[in-house]
Each structure stands twice: as C-alpha cells, then as structure tokens.
Amino acid sequence: MTNTTYQTFLLIALLANLNRAHALFWPTPTCSKLVDRYETEYGKHVTPKNKSDAFIFFLHVPRTAGKTYATCFLRAALPASQRCSPSYDLLRLNVSQEGCRYLVSHDDYSLTSLLPENTLVVTQLRDPVTRVLSAYEFAIEVAARRIKMDDEKFFKTAKNMTFVNTLNVWPWSHLVPWFRKSMQVHLADLNAQAKEEGARARTWTEHFDNRRNRTYYWNKELNQSVWKLPPASKMVHPYSNVLVTPLFDWIETKEAQDLIHEGATLQILGLTNYSHWKSATALRKCFFEDLDSHRRLVDVAKQRLRSMLHVGLTENLDQSVASMAAGLGFNLSSHSHRSANRNYFAYDAPGFDMEQLITFNASRYVPTGEMTPITIREARHLLVKYQQEADALNKKLGTLEPELQELVDKEDAWLEEEDNKKKEEGQGGSTSRELGTASVLDGIVGWVKKSVAVLPTWPPKVVATTTSRTSSSMKESDDDVSDTDLDNDDDDEDEESVDSGTSSPSTGGEEEDEEGEGPEEGDNEGDLPSGEKIDSPWAEEIEALDAKVYDLQQKRDAIKRDIDTLLAMPLVKGPPMPQGPAKLLVPDSEFEDIKTSLGAFYRHCSKSATKKAADKRRGAFKDLVTPWHESFGFSSAQRKALHPTIVQRIRELNAADLEIWELGKQLLEEALVEQAADKTLQELPPPVEAEDEKNVTTTKPASGSSSSVRSTPKPKHATAQAGRDEL
C-alpha cells in the first residue's frame, strides 16, 4: 500500500467514525483525570439566593413515593401557570409556559445544566433494599399486565400529553420490556413441558372479586371456587418461581446494575445512563470499577445532597412533606390548586392565525345539527367555556353523589335491621341485599333465600362498571402502612395522567380491562329484579336525588362530547408535536380550591393514591400463570421473609446508596429540629377518615373518566336499587 493510499484510507476512517478515531489516537483519560474534570466542570452545587421566585426541580428517584410527593403536594401548592409541562417521558421545557418554575422528572442532576441559575433541587430517598425490591416488583407487575398484548400495542406511544405510557419513562422503558421478554421465554418452556407430561392442576389460583371486595381461589380441574385457600394448597413463591427471573439472579444482571443499583447516588451525581452529560458513561464505569474514583464520587454526592434545599424520606413521608413546606415557605392552611386540564392550554406557533375558519358541529353550539364555520378564536373560547361548565357540574356532582350514597347506606342498614327483626319473629325470608340472592327462573321473578354466599363460577364474564350508587358491605380494612403501601410511586405512570396540573390520584391513565376478576353476571349476592321497589323511609328521597344526579351526569356527558369534538380540531397542540410554548387560556384563579387546604388535599390525595396502587396490584398477575394454573403476588410479609443472604447481597450492591440514605435521614432530622425551633414547621391535619373524605373537594377534569349513575336508561329508582344490590 503506497503512502498516499494509506493517507486516503486514514482520512476516510476519520471522517466515517470520528469517535473511534479519537479513541485510537487519543486514549481515554484515566479515571482519576475523569473525576478531576468532573469536579471542575460539574462539581458545583445549585444554591439560589432567593427562594421565593426560584425554579424548583424535584429530582425523582424511582420507587421512593415521589409521585405522591409531587402530585399530592408540590403541584397542589403551585398555581397552574407556574407548573412546567410534564417531562417524565420527554423533556419539554421548550414547550412549557414562560415563567414556569416547577419541574418533576426522573432526570438526574445533569438536568440542572439546562435549568435557570436560580434553581432549587429537592429529592426523596428510600432504604435501598426496599427500593430495589419495589423496582423488581413494579417492573414485573407492569410486564405481567401486558403479557398478552401484541408488540404494537405494548410499545404504543401516547398521542398527547394527557397520558404517558410507562414504557416511555426511564428506567421502566428498559426494564419492563426486559422482564416481558423473560416471561415469554419462561411461559413457552412451561407450555412445552405441560404438553409433554399432560396438564394437571397443581394448585389453586388467586382472584379478586371487585364487587364483593374479597379474594377467592379457583381450581380448574375441580371447577370449584372457595373463599379460603385449602390448607394443602399454596401459591408459588413470588421471588423465586418458574414464571419470571428469580430475584437472586436478577440483582446480578447488567440491567439491574445499569438501571437500579446505586440509583439514588448516580442520580444525585448526574451519572445515570439517562444523563445529559457526555462523560457520564465513562465516569459511571469508574464509579463501579475504580475504588478511589468511587470514594471521591460518593463524597461529591454527599456534598451535593447537603446543598439541596430539602431531602425527604419515603419511610417518613408526612414529616418530609411538612419539612418541605417549611423549606419552601408553603402554608399548609392555605387553599390548594386543582388540576389544569389540557383543554385549558394551547401550543400555538408564532404568528398562528386565530381567525382561520374551521367547521364545528357540536350539538350544544348548533342545536339544528348543521355544520357551522367558526374561527379558531371562537372555537377556543367555546372550549374554555365548555370546560368551565363541565367543572361546575363536577362540583355539584361531588356534593350530591356522596349525599346519595349516604342515603343508600342508611337504607341498607335499615333493611338489614328489618330482616333481623323478621328472623327473630320467626317469619323467615330476607329483605337484606347482603343475605339474599335474586334469581330469575323460567321467567318468574322472586327472592330466593340462601344460607351461604354464592361462590363465583368460572370462567367469569366481564362485569359492567357498577353505578355510582353501588354500596358494598365488605369495606376494605385500613391496615397499618407497610412497605408495599408506599409503592404507589410510579403506578400512575402506567399510562399515567400528566396534565399540566394536579392530577387526581383516582384519574390515572387508561385503565386496562380487568377481565375475569369476578363471578358471572347474575350471580350477585342479593340482586333485586329490575322494577322491584323497596319500601323504606328514604325511598322517595333516594329516587328524587337519583334523578337529579342522573340529569346532571347526562348534561356533563353532553358537554364532554362537545369538548372531544373541539379537541379533534387544530386548537390544542399537545407534545410530543407542539407548535409553540404552552399558553394557559384562563387565569389561575379558575383552579383555586378555597374549600380545601393544601394540607387537607395532601392527606386525601395520598390516601387515594395508596388505595389506587393496591387496586392495580390485585389483578396484575391474572394472565401470568403456569399451565398448571400456578401464580403469585407480592406482599410486605413476603418481603420480610426474604432470606438474609439476598438482603445482604442487595446491601452490598447498593453500599453507596446506603450511605446516602443514612445521610438523608440525618439531614431530615436536623431540618425538622431547626424548623421547629424557628417555628416554621407546621402540623399536617390528621389522617383522613372515611367520613371526612366527603368534605374534601377533588374535582376531576371533564375529559377524565368518572362513574355515571346508570349505563343504560331504565326506570330510575329500580336501576338505582339494582345498583345498590351489587355487593
């Protein structure tokens, strides 16, 4: 090869792959030099002088209950105009409102290089062992709920900001597909094994009856359902079974190291594999492989943690919220701020023509149903007007629906009392919906007394959503808070609601169908035949109130249809394809909730979020079963029963995070003492009781889903009665 040819070849190589050529001729600096450069370029800590107008960045470490922190407190404390566009799946500062000052995301500390200089950083930490276990469980649950989905639906991308698919949120965007693929391989092997040896029922499978609020067990071979698991049967171990990669194996994988282990420390350093800093990959390698670099970087993380305005703990959530309120100067007694529905925002490109004509056929605007051309300005005005009307109706329903439910509960108690009196008098029969089962046999409608509860049959049918007047005699007990109760962190990221405001914890993303979770229709305990009336002291009042609620819901639904029509037009351009920065179309006062204090809203919201997370966990594994109908579920008791060897190994793999967590505990304790001394620490209201929840305003956006009085028009009171019978 001539010298000229060689030079030409080298030039082509340099042009084709500059990075490779750079590594060839200029070797990568040693870890020591990399850390030196990191301390010089990125070692500074954000410490704004003025807190009142500072930009607040909540550095959300996954699985630390940060979602409750952000949604139930921080967003409710700030007006809609001050909240930046949601950025869990994609950084959207360029399409946020001008002057927004609050951002929450899973981005690490490297994001601060893109934020204003006067940025305050707050974060939340958790015991690394429980955080790793929670991450393992959550990724498996999300993958299990989607195990039967085809790839196209599994990897779908949200069309707008209203919902964000968990699969677009780091680190679940990597971890959930990994577990799903692992499950598919395991299931294929198990099915092949079952085909060879012949399917035999090995155990009972666990299911949940939503209408009765009870767990039951079913055996396919016996075609039998029971409320209590027979002593000889058991579920497979959740952390070591043939359906998923066992915990002990998973904690040693590259995926666990890249995404979960030492996660809090790496996020504080800005060195995750989601970092905005170019040197993060090399520095992360030094962190894990070079002892001296590891020690120096951990020291930087500790210094940075001390520089943060606030550090909270998952294990001490309430006091963490109180401390953050003191640090940021928020008054827990002041009013809270409701959700700013996406209908109130626009993302216009500069010079956007507001006088452009569009065709609108909403029924309320044009009663005749004719297509009418209106300007975008007029249509946007209608959109805001309709949303305000829908919000007003939701407020009314928020008052009337609890009143209706209270009357129904009174009637239920009265019916039970009357039934007991009849039994004592020896009259027999049953008027209580909890003790009887309605059946229709050969066209004869009547009550048939049964002495035992009817067990669910299999396979169950999909049950229609119960009405708003449905009451249950099987109320959930409020157990003590456990580790798993705190795991509502990212559950509403599962196609989560990410409006540019405070999302109601009960209005998450699109809920997946919980098919096969209860008995067949017609097997309800105490069904009352349609048209049958109950003669009670409250019957007429219930019927009148039911009619009023139904009428309001019908009006609200009509408005929602018009809102949906307007949203289909070029009025609101939601990311990921925005046309310009966000603009709030109504004043902040529109979202002020003067009836609910910030502290009261936090109490109610956090309780609802915990319940929602528990509800979603119940049906997570219904599709992840062996050919022998074995399945599993996670619980705090099973966490505590883990073998000490596994717990110790997790501690070893997260040694830096343990140090950071211990420092976080110390910093929170010091802050609480200092804030109590200077009298800035405020007390949160007492935990919300069931009766008190009626007084907390939680208006949902009209575009969100809410239960309606009846799914099909029927005689009102008869339908209401049938709804109340479904226990």
NORSULBEL-V63157 format. One record per backbone hydrogen bond with DSSP energy under -1.0 kcal/mol. NH is the residue of the N-H (numbers start at 1). CO is the residue of the C=O. Records with the same first field share a line. If there is no record, write none. Layout:
# NORSULBEL-V63157
NH=CO, CO
This chain:
# NORSULBEL-V63157
6=2
7=3
8=4
9=5
10=6
11=7
12=8
13=9
14=10
15=11
16=12
17=13
21=17
22=18
23=19
24=20
25=21
26=22
34=30
35=31
36=32
37=33
38=34
39=35
40=36
41=37
42=38
55=118
56=101
57=120
58=103
59=122
60=58, 105
69=65
70=66
71=67
72=68
74=69
75=70
77=73
82=79
83=80
84=102
95=92
96=93
100=97
101=82
103=56
105=58
109=267
111=108
112=109
113=110
114=111
119=117
120=55
122=57
123=310
125=312
131=127
132=128
133=129
134=130
135=131
136=132
137=133
138=134
139=135
140=136
141=137
142=138
143=139
144=140
145=141
147=144
149=146
154=150
155=151
156=153
164=496
168=165
169=166
173=169
174=171
175=171
176=172
178=174
179=175
180=176
181=177
182=178
183=179
184=180
185=181
186=182
187=183
188=184
189=185
190=186
191=187
192=188
193=189
194=190
195=191
196=192
197=193
198=194
202=628
205=218
207=216
209=214
213=209
214=209
216=207
217=226
218=205
219=224
223=219
224=219
226=217
233=230
236=631
247=239
250=246
251=247
252=249
253=250
257=253
258=254
259=255
260=256
261=256
263=260
266=262
267=263
268=264
269=265
270=266
271=266
275=272
280=277
283=279
284=280
285=281
286=282
287=283
288=284
289=285
290=286
294=290
295=291
296=292
297=293
298=294
299=295
300=296
301=297
302=298
303=299
304=300
305=301
306=302
307=303
309=121
312=123
314=125
320=316
321=317
322=318
323=319
324=320
325=321
326=322
327=323
328=324
330=325
334=331
336=593, 596
337=76
338=591
344=341
345=342
346=583
352=349
358=374
360=372
366=362
369=366
372=360
374=358
376=356
377=354
379=375
380=376
381=377
382=378
383=379
384=380
385=381
386=382
387=383
388=384
389=385
390=386
391=387
392=388
393=389
394=390
395=391
396=392
397=393
398=394
399=396
400=396
401=397
403=399
404=400
405=401
406=402
407=403
408=404
409=405
410=406
411=407
412=408
413=409
414=410
415=411
416=412
417=413
418=414
419=415
420=416
421=417
422=418
423=419
424=420
425=421
426=423
427=422
436=432
437=448
439=446
441=444
444=441
446=439
470=467
479=477
487=484
493=490
494=491
495=493
496=164, 493
498=162
501=499
507=504
515=513
523=520
527=524
532=529
536=534
539=536
542=538
543=539
544=540
545=541
546=542
547=543
548=544
549=545
550=546
551=547
552=548
553=549
554=550
555=551
556=552
557=553
558=554
559=555
560=556
561=557
562=558
563=559
564=560
565=561
566=562
567=563
568=564
569=566
571=569
577=574
579=347
582=95
583=346
585=344
590=587
591=588
593=336
596=593
598=334
599=332
601=597
602=598
603=599
604=600
605=601
606=602
607=603
608=604
609=605
610=606
611=607
612=608
613=609
614=610
615=611
616=612
617=613
618=614
620=617
622=619
626=630
629=626
639=635
640=636
641=637
642=639
646=643
647=643
648=644
649=645
650=646
651=647
652=648
653=649
658=654
659=655
660=656
661=657
662=658
663=659
664=660
665=661
666=662
667=663
668=664
669=665
670=666
671=667
672=668
673=669
674=670
675=671
676=672
677=673
678=674
680=675
681=675
693=689
695=692
696=693
704=701
719=715
720=716
721=717
722=718
723=719
724=720
725=721
